[in-house]
Amino acid sequence: MSNSNQNIADDLDNFDDIFHDYGDDADEKDDAEIDFLAYLTDPSKNTDNVDNPTEEIDIRFDTSTEQHLSQRLSQMAASTSEQDTGRKRPALTPTSPVSLMKKLKSDITDPLSSEEMPDYLLNDSRTFEQYMGESPSIEDLRQIAYFEHRSALIELHLLFWTTHLNSGTGQLLITESAAWQISKSSTRRIERARFHYWSDKLKAIILADDQVKVPNNHVTYDMCFNYVTEKIRQLRVQLTKYRTELKQRKEQLNTYFTAAIDEKIKSFVEEYGMTLRRILIESKIVVIKCDYYDRLFKSNFEYEGAYAHQLKLFEKICQSKLNKETARMEVDLLKQRIVHQHYSDLFLTFRIPEPPALLTVQDRDVRLRLQYRYNELLQRTKSDMLTIYIRTAEAKLEEYTTIYNEECAQLRGEFSATQNEVKEDRFRNIDERLKKLYDLKIRFFVEAPTAKINLI
């Protein structure tokens, strides 16, 4: 039972970091104190079904999308040529996605640890000047942008820690209900006793904090409560400080600082400074909430008088459900990565060895024809490899779907009506978790700067 629980928790954990495929955790042991869960928010591009969140989400590709996918595969040659000749990228694009993730990790993990000017606001980047236009007060405006950045970051972090607090004190069900209809069985259980849950990741943060003494490495309810409330208190103090400074800076510019300039600075900070950070925090919050509901429904199932063999079957079918939906998400993400041209470094740097004597051929026309045929072969090979990746993922999806269907058939008559209701609650929570993280990844593909990113 405990091993089964841990397997599901481990598999869920694979998707609580939306940058998991970027290699940013290669030195994870060096960042033991970091609880990195992580992934530009544009409501017009958000495909969430807000009006009917209980409706099944179909993320399969239609015919037009498949045709577009095929076109993208055939365009690999052009994509690689751009990489070889030095693709033009925005001034703020990092040379390595891993370095970007590391920078964001430290910034997001503890926003109070450093008050340095963020890179995108530095004088040498000239990005701020280009966006705002030349002005004799440009340095004053830069300082205002800095305090806007700090305030927005603190507000995001306050939301993160407040979500932890609501989970641990049982307020999550009151402050924000699930995005789906919870069954009557679970509702009755919730009404009988408010469910409290401090996540294991929060406890790991506390254990890794040198400022906190934890006897016998046992993190108690009071320790979690005190730790989180102190974090919130510190953040509120800093937010008040930044807002006061921001107000004073604006007043010093008097009539020069107009509402139009104010809005332009806020837009700049959001676009250049907060977009990736917002996705990181949103990812963390998704995980906190879905972890909370997952534990709640497990507890509810046990409460419904489940026998040992029923608990074992419950964990097994939930694991099978998770495997199937995870495989479905991987298939769709592979296709979306191609559509948005977020190829893996493997495909961007892949080379078939050229004949050593090719470059020594004296006849220019012959040499160029041979090089052209070589490049064609290379691009066809890359395209075939991408297709194999997709077909492999689709084959795994079929396997997991077959296993899931067989296990569902074997469950008939094993659970009571109320136990089946709780099972469906947990299934919907798995769907919601993966869907939200999938949406965050797609938003990153659409909005992130062009860079060589390890995604496959």
N, C-alpha and C positions, 0 to 999 in steps of 0.2 A: 504493500500500500504506500509506504513512504517513498520507496524507490520509484514507483509509478508517478507519484506526485512530483518528485524531483525531475523526472524526465520531461514532463509537460512544462514545468517551470523553466528548465534549461532551454527547451525548444522555443518557448515564448520569448525568452531572453535574447534569442538570435535576432529578433525583430524589434527589440527596443532601442536599437541604435541604427538610425537611418543612414549613417555613414559607415555601417559595418563593413561594406565591400570596398572601402577606400584604402584599407591598409593602415588606418590611423591608429589601430590598436596593436601594431606590431611590437611596440615597446610598452605594452600594457602594464607590465610589472613595474616600470618606472613611474607609472601614473596611478599607483594603487589607491591614492587618496581621492581620485576623481571618479565621480559617479556619472559617467558619460553615456547617456541613453540615446543620444540623438539618433532631423533635417529640418518666400517671398510670397507673400500673401496677396492675391488678387481675386476679389470676390467674383468677378466676371468670368474667371477661369476655373472656379471651384465647381467640381461636378457633384458635390455632395447633394443628396436628395433631402433638402431641408424640410420641405413640406410634408413628406411622408417618410420619416426615417426608418419605419418598420418594413418598408417595401424592399424586396430583395434587390440587391445591386448586381447588375449584369455588366461585367467589365470585359466581356469577350469582344473580339474584333469583328467588325462587319466587313463586307467584301471590299469596300473602298479603302479601308484601313490596310487590309492585306495587300492591295495593289500598291499603296503608298509604301508599305514595308518593302515590297519587292524593288521599287524604285530606289529606295535608300540603299539596299544591298548593292545595286548596280552602280551606285555613286561612290563606292568606297575609294575608287581610284582618285576622284577629285578631292575627296576628303583627305586622303593621305598626301596628295600633292601639296595641299595647303599646309599640312604639318611639316613637310620636308622643306618648304620654301619659307617657312616662318609666318604662320597665320597672324594677322593683326588682331590683337585682343584689347579689351578695355584696359585702361591704365592701372586699374586696381586688381586685375586678374593675377592670382598667385602663380608662380612657376610650378608649384607642386600642390595638389589638393591636400596632401598629407600635412604640409606646412600650414596651410590654411586651417585645417581641422585642429591642429595643435594650438594655433593662436586662439581660435575660438574656444577651445576647451578651457584654457586658463581664464579667459575673459568671462565665460559663462559660469564656470564652477564657482568662482569667487569674484563677483564684480567689485568688491571693496578692496581687493588685494593690490590694485594698481590704479593710479589716476593719470596715467600717461595719455597724451594726445593720441587718439587712434590713427592708424596709418593713413586712412583716406582723407584726414583733415590736415595732414602735415603740409608745410609750405612747399617742400620739394616735389610733391606730386602734382601741384598746380590744378588738381581736380576741382577743388572748391572754387578757385578763381574762375575757372572755365565755366562752371555751372552758374555762379552768381553774377559773373561779369565784373570787370574792373571797377574798383571803388576805393576812395581814399580811406574808408572805414573798414576795409576788408579784414584786418586783423581783429577788430572788435566783433565783426560778424562771425569770424572763425571761433572766437571764444563763446559766443552765443550758441553756435552749432555744437561746440564741445559739451556745454551744459545740457543742451537738448538730448545729445547722445547719452550722457550719463543718466539723466532722468528717465529716459525711455528704457534703458537697460535695467535700472533699478525696478521700474514698474513691472517689467517682464519677470524679473526674479522674484518679486513679491507675489506674483500670481503663482509661480512654481511652488514656493514654500507654503503659501496659503492652501494650495491643493493638498500638500502633504498633511497640513494641520487638519483639514476637513476629513481626510481619510482616516487619520489616527483617532480623531474624536467622534467619528460616526456622523459628522455633519455633511458628508459628501452627498448622501441621499436627500438631504434637505436643500442644500445650496444648489445642487445641479443633479437632476435625475438622469438616468441612463438615456441614451439616444434611441431606445426601443422600449416597447411595452413589456414591463416585468410581469411575470405570471402572478396569478392570485396566490398561489402557494408561497412564492417568495415574498410577496407583499405581506401576507399574514405573519411570516417569520420575521420580517423586518419590524413589523409593528410590535411583536412580542419582546424583542430585544434589539436595540440599536447596535449595529455591527461596527466594531473598531478594528482598524488594521494599519499598523505602522509597517511599511514595506521593508523587506530584507535589504534593499539597496540603501534605504535611509539608515538602517542600523549599521551597514558597512561604512557609510560616511562617518557616523559617530565613532565607530571603532578606530577609524583611520585618523581621526582628529587628535593630535597630540595634546590639545588643550583640555581634552575631556578624559577623566579617569573612569574606567569601566571595570569594576571588580569582576574577576573571573570571566571577562569578555561577555558578560550577560547584560544586554541592553534592555532596560525595563521600560514600561509605559511612561513613567515620570521622566526618565532620561530623554526619551524621544520628544515628549511634550515640551520640556524645558529647552531643549536644543532648538527645536523649530520655532518656538515663540521668541527666543532670543535672536535668532536669525531675522525674524520678521521685525523685531524692535530695532535692530541695527540698520536694517534697510530703510525703515521709515524715517529714522533720524537722518540718514544720508539723503534721502529723497527731499526732505524738508530743506536741508542745507543747499542742495543743488537748485531747487525751485526758487529759493530766496535769492541766490546769486544770479540766477537767470533773470529774475524780475528786475534786479538792480542794474544789470548790464543793459537790458532793453531800455530802461528809463534814462540811462546815461546818454543814449544816442538821441533822446528827445524826439523831435518831429521827423528826423531822418528815418527812424525805424518804423516803417509802415506795416499795415496788415499784410500787404502783398509780399514784402520781404520776409516777414515772419513765416508765412505759409510756404515760401520757397525754401527757406532753411529747413523747416520741418520735413518737407518732401525730400530734400537732399539727404538728410539724416536717415530717413526711412529707407530710401532707395539704396544708398551706398553703405550704410552702417548697421541697420537693424534687420535687414531681410533674412540673412542666414541665421542670425541670432534668434529671430522670432521663430524660425522653423525648428531650431534646436530646442527652445523652450517648449514649443507646442508638442514636440515629440516626447519630451519628458512628461508632460502633463497627461498625454494620451496613455502612457504606460502606467502612471500612478493610478489613474481612474480605472483602467481595464484590469490592472492587478487587483484593485480593491473589489471589483465586482466578481472577478474569477474566484477569489477567496470566499466571498460571500456565498456564491452559489455552491461551492464545495461544502461549505458549512451547512447550508440549507439541505443539501442532499443527505448528509449524515443525520441531520435533525429529523428527517422524515422516516426514521426507524430502519435505515438500511442495514442489511446484514453484511458480513465480511465479503461474501462472494459478489454481492451487488455493488459494493464500493469498488471492488476490483474491476468489474465490468464497466462501471461508470468511468473510471480513469482510463480504461482501455479504449472505449468508444470516443472519449474526448480527445485522446491522443491521436486516434485515427482521423477524427474530424480536423484537428489541427494540421496533421500531415497533408491532408487533401487540399485544404484551403491555402496552406503555405505553398504547395506545389503549383496551384492555380495562379497565385500571385507572382511566383517566379517566372512562369511562362509569359504573363502579360508584361512584367517588367523588362524581360529580355527584348520583347518586341518594341516597347516604348523607348528603350535605350537606343535602339537602331533608328526609330523614327526621329528622335531628337538628337541623333549623332553623338551620343555619349558613349563612345567605344572604349573598350578596355585597352590599357597599355599593351597588352598582349597582341591585339590586332593592329594597333598603331605602329608598333615597332617590329612586327613580324617580318622576317625576310627569308626568301629562298636564296641560298648561295648562288651568286652569279658565276658563270664560267670564268676562271681566272684570266683567260686570254681575251675576254670580250672587249675590255677597254683598250687593248693593244691592237685591235683590228684597224689597219690603216685606211681602208676604204670607208669614208664617212657615211655614205648611204647604207652600206651593208651593216655597219656598226649600229646606226640609228634604228634600222629595221629590226635587228636582233634585240636591241634594248627595248623597243616598243613591244615586241612579242613577249619578252621577259616580264615587263610590267603588266601586260594583260594576264599572263599566267599567275602572277602574284596576286592580282586583284580577284581573279576567279577563285583562287585558293582561299583567300580571306572570306569571300562571300560564302563558299561552301562550308567553311569552318563555322561561321555564324549560323548557318542553317542547321548544322549538326547540333550546335548548342541548343537551339530552339527545339528541334525534334527530340533531343534527349530529355529536355525539361517536359515536353508534352508526353513522352513515354512514361516518365515518372508520375505525372499527373494521372494518367490512365491507370497505372498500377495502384496508386493510393486510392483512387476512386473505386476501383473494384474491391479492394480490401474493406473500405468503409461500407460499401453497400452490403457486402457479405456479413460484416459484423452487425450492421443494423438489422438484417434479417434474423440473425441469431438472438437478438435481444427481445424479440416479440414475447410478451408475457412475463418478462423478467422483472420489470419495474411496475410500481403502482402508478396510478394516474398522476398523483402529485409529484412523484419522483420523475416521471417523464416531463412534467412541466418545468421542473428545475433543470433537467438535462437540456431542454430547449433554451432556457435562459442562458445557460453556459455556452451553448452553441452560438447564440446570437452575440454574446460577448466576444467570442473568438472572431466571428465575422467582422464585428465592429472594430476590433483592435487592428486586424490586418488591413481592413479597408482604409482606415484613417492613416496608417503608416504608408500604405500604398499611395494615397492621395498626396501625402507630404513629399514622397519621393518624386512623383510626377511634377509637382509644383517646383521642386528643385531642378529637375531636368529642363523645365520650360524657362525658368528665371535665372538660373545660375550662369555666371560668366563662362565664356568658352574657354575650356582648358582641357588638357589631357587628364582624364579622370578614370581611375581604375574601377569600372563598374561591373564587369562580368567575371 
